[in-house]
Amino acid sequence: MKKIVLLLLFIGSTAFSQGKEHKHSLQGVKKVHILSNTTIKVIATNTNSLLLKNHSNHSDNQCEEDNDREHSNNKHHQKKKDKRKGLTAIYPGGKDNTNGFGFSITKEGSTLIVKDLKSRFQRHGIQLELPKNINLFVDSGNLGSIHIEGFSSEIEADSNVGEISMKNVTGPITAHSSTGAINIDFSKVNQSSPISISSSVGEIDIAIPASTKADLEIKTNKTVYTNFDINIPTKEGLKNVSGRKRIVSTINNGGVQIKLRSSMGDIYLRKK
């Protein structure tokens, strides 16, 4: 009897978990706008559609506790689901059209807008899987952070308090955070368009391949650290520094423009 009860709980929780993702077509879509006020994780996969999931940064122990809690509350979830049957959730930001997942997905021209309708108190992170060559605009609102991995497309990222991190990307990239740190690890640097990375308070840490050709412009009131051989232009024997610290130079005889700016944070430019 105990085995049967456990099996029923497992089946019920599996069905509930399966409701925690939503798939959407990308036909005719060239760019995806993602808007949420929680942690946003975007991963490039071998897919031709958008896959949207709940995502949590909880520890393994916390996840086990969450699973136990989910098992014990399964009847409660089913009761809630039954009460909502035939009804559509409406939020201050719009109407859910993702079968109860809590998002509004609309298309404007070749741009798909994915808007999280739930507040930060209702959701604790989202994960999206998308093709690696689709262009992205990601906005994590006032408190959310952004994590992006594996894209060979144009990326725009904007956060307030939360950090921005990217790895295995090529750019072009435009990223800004008001107070959060920005960490980006390039697999290679696309030479087609400028790269601009800025934070008002947070530090910036960028890693690029040693062979990258670039024109650099770095501004900060703090300190710049690098293992690239950067020559600072001089005028009449004096370093070209005025007001805020500003470094203008080239690496590997110049190439794509890379701007790094932080008013109050250190800047790290690493050679891979």
PyMOL commands that set and color helices and strands:
alter all, ss='L'
color gray80, all
select helices_A, chain A and resi 2-18+60-72+74-84
alter helices_A, ss='H'
color red, helices_A
select strands_A, chain A and resi 21-25+31-35+40-44+49-54+90-91+94-95+103-108+111-116+126-130+135-139+146-149+155-159+164-169+173-177+182-186+195-199+204-208+214-220+224-226+234-235+238-239+245-251+256-262+267-271
alter strands_A, ss='S'
color yellow, strands_A
deselect
rebuild
show_as cartoon
